[in-house]
Amino acid sequence: MSRRRGEFEHRTSIFEGAFRAWSHLGGLTPSDLETKSPTELDPLTYPLANDTRMAIQKEKDRKKSEKKKGGNNNNSADDDDDYGDQLDANGNKRKEYPYEPLPRSGLAHPFVQAILSPWLGPDADQDAIQLGLTTLRTWWQHRRKGESGSAMVALGTEKMVGVVEGYTRHFFNLAHCLIVNDKEQPPRSLLVKIRDVEKSRNPKPRIGGGETKKR
């Protein structure tokens, strides 16, 4: 194996494991976090059922694509930037992971730091870290469309499947701890659900207080 290919597999396996973990966490409910342990929520053992995020995401992407095509007549690279059918090495449909944006706080969020750390190593200087963050953000945006063909080939071996699953479990347990124990910002979908629960538990008082008097 060439050094360049080995670096690609190393980096992509870390990113892919983190992406899957963050996606799985985003599909959970506040009740899940309150009543279940990380083991009971494990993304490898207990995949999410009836996750509607993927259908919603595809519909949004479709409307965005139609709007773009209607706005200009030229074929942009984005219109064709699709990785096609997501099949594994055996020809079976691959499990899809809905897109959850990275935390906006970037390096200030421990989850982002944890993704870059095993890739860049402990001796990375500030310039390397900033470049690594840019690379991660770019990869994360492209991953929204699905796994690239090159990534599926590199991570499709029995060895690399195990590596990605190991990173997925590692990053999920880390993210779960950060959200539940350290109160760090959760994935966007989960944050929306948490805020909805908080609103239902603590409804805002009506302006002026009390009920409107009947005339």
Secondary structure, DSSP 4 states (H G I P E B T S, - for coil): --HHHHHHHHHHHHHHHHHHHHHHHHTS-HHHHHH--GGGG-TTTS--SS--HHHHHHHHHHHHHHHHHHH-SS--GGGG----S-B-TTSPBPPP----PPPTTGGGSHHHHHHHHHHH-TT--HHHHHHHHHHHHHHHHHHTT---HHHHHHT-SHHHHHHHHHHHHHHHHHHHHHHHTS-----HHHHHHHHHHHHHHSPPPPTTSSPPPP-
